[in-house]
Amino acid sequence: MKLLKAFIRMSRADQVVRALEDGGAPGVTLSHVHGIGYGYDPLTFTLAPNEVNRAIEVLKVEVVCRDADVRRLLATLQQAARTGSEGDGIVFVTPVEQAIRIRTGEDCIETENHG
């Protein structure tokens, strides 16, 4: 399994969620966050707690999916989030080593791989 973690423009939220749902994403988690991208000027922006609201509001989108679905969902996410302008965002793809359902204790990865 893999985790797709994207940081996108807030204005693209509806398009991205709809596209991922239509593309067969098993679930989507959304978080409203503040962030700064690469290339920021540390002289004009500080990461001090009282300054965090000056950081750009972005949406963090997380999808855990089967390895076989990564390329398709990644392309879907990129296409829906893209405006063509600098600051469209970034997607990280990382392995998911273990996933356990809290209610049942069931190993979700074992279930996915074996039935």
C-alpha positions as CSV (number, residue, x, y, z in Angstrom):
1,M,0.0,0.0,0.0
2,K,1.0,3.6,-0.5
3,L,0.1,7.0,0.9
4,L,-0.4,9.9,-1.4
5,K,0.0,13.1,0.6
6,A,-0.6,16.2,-1.5
7,F,-0.5,19.9,-0.6
8,I,-2.7,21.8,-3.0
9,R,-4.4,25.2,-3.4
10,M,-7.6,25.5,-1.4
11,S,-9.4,26.7,-4.5
12,R,-8.9,23.2,-6.1
13,A,-10.4,21.2,-3.2
14,D,-13.8,20.4,-4.9
15,Q,-12.2,19.4,-8.2
16,V,-9.6,17.2,-6.5
17,V,-12.0,15.4,-4.2
18,R,-14.5,14.8,-7.0
19,A,-11.8,13.5,-9.3
20,L,-10.4,11.2,-6.7
21,E,-13.8,9.8,-5.9
22,D,-14.6,9.3,-9.6
23,G,-11.1,7.7,-10.0
24,G,-11.8,5.0,-7.5
25,A,-9.9,6.3,-4.4
26,P,-10.9,4.2,-1.5
27,G,-11.1,7.2,0.8
28,V,-9.8,10.8,1.1
29,T,-8.7,12.7,4.1
30,L,-8.6,16.5,4.0
31,S,-6.8,18.9,6.4
32,H,-6.7,22.6,6.3
33,V,-3.1,23.7,6.9
34,H,-0.7,26.6,6.5
35,G,2.5,26.2,4.7
36,I,5.3,27.8,2.8
37,G,7.0,26.4,-0.3
38,Y,10.5,26.0,-1.3
39,G,12.3,29.2,-2.1
40,Y,10.7,31.3,0.6
41,D,12.8,34.2,1.9
42,P,13.6,33.6,5.6
43,L,14.3,37.4,6.0
44,T,10.7,38.2,5.3
45,F,9.0,35.2,6.8
46,T,9.7,33.5,10.1
47,L,8.3,30.3,11.4
48,A,7.5,31.8,14.8
49,P,4.2,30.6,16.2
50,N,2.6,34.1,16.2
51,E,3.5,34.4,12.5
52,V,2.0,31.1,11.2
53,N,-1.2,32.8,10.0
54,R,0.9,34.7,7.5
55,A,1.7,31.4,5.8
56,I,-0.4,30.4,2.8
57,E,-3.6,28.4,3.5
58,V,-3.4,25.1,1.7
59,L,-5.3,21.8,1.7
60,K,-3.5,18.6,2.6
61,V,-5.1,15.7,0.8
62,E,-4.3,12.1,1.9
63,V,-5.2,8.9,0.1
64,V,-4.0,5.4,1.1
65,C,-4.3,3.0,-1.9
66,R,-3.1,-0.2,-3.3
67,D,0.2,-0.2,-5.1
68,A,-1.5,-1.0,-8.4
69,D,-3.6,2.2,-8.1
70,V,-0.9,4.7,-7.4
71,R,-0.1,5.8,-10.9
72,R,-3.7,6.3,-11.8
73,L,-4.7,8.1,-8.6
74,L,-1.5,10.2,-8.7
75,A,-2.3,11.3,-12.3
76,T,-5.9,12.0,-11.4
77,L,-4.8,14.1,-8.4
78,Q,-2.2,16.1,-10.4
79,Q,-4.6,16.8,-13.3
80,A,-7.4,18.0,-10.9
81,A,-5.1,20.2,-8.8
82,R,-3.1,21.8,-11.6
83,T,-3.8,25.4,-12.6
84,G,-0.5,25.8,-14.5
85,S,0.8,28.5,-12.1
86,E,3.6,28.4,-9.7
87,G,2.4,27.1,-6.3
88,D,0.1,24.4,-7.6
89,G,1.4,22.1,-4.9
90,I,3.3,18.9,-4.3
91,V,2.5,15.2,-3.9
92,F,4.6,12.8,-1.8
93,V,4.2,9.1,-2.3
94,T,5.4,6.9,0.6
95,P,5.0,3.2,1.5
96,V,2.5,2.2,4.2
97,E,4.0,-0.6,6.2
98,Q,1.1,-1.4,8.4
99,A,-2.6,-0.4,8.8
100,I,-4.7,-1.7,11.7
101,R,-8.4,-1.1,12.1
102,I,-8.9,0.3,15.6
103,R,-12.4,-1.4,16.1
104,T,-11.4,-4.9,15.0
105,G,-7.6,-5.0,15.2
106,E,-7.7,-6.3,11.7
107,D,-4.6,-5.8,9.6
108,C,-5.8,-3.9,6.6
109,I,-2.8,-4.7,4.4
110,E,-3.1,-8.4,5.0
111,T,-6.8,-8.2,4.1
112,E,-6.0,-6.3,0.9
113,N,-3.3,-8.7,-0.2
114,H,-5.0,-11.9,0.6
115,G,-8.7,-11.4,0.2
